Amino acid sequence: MHAVVAPPAVPVGKIKSFGLLGPQYEVGQALNPLDDGDWMVEVTLVETGEKVAYRWTRLRNDPDAH
C-alpha cells in the first residue's frame, strides 16, 4: 500500500525568474511527487506561454521577478 503524500504549498500565480537573470515564469499547480521526495510543479514561461514541469526545490530557490 502506498502512503498518500500531500503536495507542497505552492505559491500558484506568483511570478519568479530562473536565477537572477533568467526568464520569468508563473508558478502553477504541483503535478506529482518524485522518488527522492521532491515534487514537479507546472510553470508557464511568461514570454512564450509554454508550460513546463520544474522541480519544487529549484523553484523555492528562484527569486521573485521584479
N, C-alpha and C positions, 0 to 999 in steps of 0.2 A: 504494500500500500504506500502511495506517495503522500508526503506531507504537503499541505497547502501552504504556499509561500505568498505572503502579501506583497504587492508591488510597493516600491518606494514612493514617498510623497513627492511626485514630480511637479515642478512649477509650470504647469501647462500654460502656454501663451506667452511666457517670458522670452524676450529676445536676448540671445547670447551670441558670442563670437568664438570661432575656433582659435583659441590662443589670443594674444594681444592684437595681432594684425590680420587675423584670418577673416573669412567671410562670415556674415551674420546668419543666424538660424533661429527659427521659432521652435520652442520646445513643445512636443506633442505628448501623447499617451505612452505609458510603459507598455511594451509589447510582450516580452517573455523573459523568464529567468534563464540564466546561463548556469552551466555546471559548476563554475567557480564562485557562485554566489552573487555575481554581478547581474545586471538587467540590461536588456536592449530597450532603447527608447526611440520612438519615431521623432525625427526632427525634419523641419521643412526649411530648405535654403531660401532665404529672403529674396535673393537676386533672381533665382530661376524658378522657384516654386517646386523644385524637385524634393521628394520625400525620401529620406534615407534612415536606416537604423544606426544608432550611435550608442556606445556604452555609457551607462549611467555614471560610472566612476570618472570618466573623462568629462562628461557634461558638468558634473559638480565642480570640477576644477577650472572650467572655462569662465572667463569674465562676462559680466553683463555688458551688452553692447551700449555704446554711447553715441 
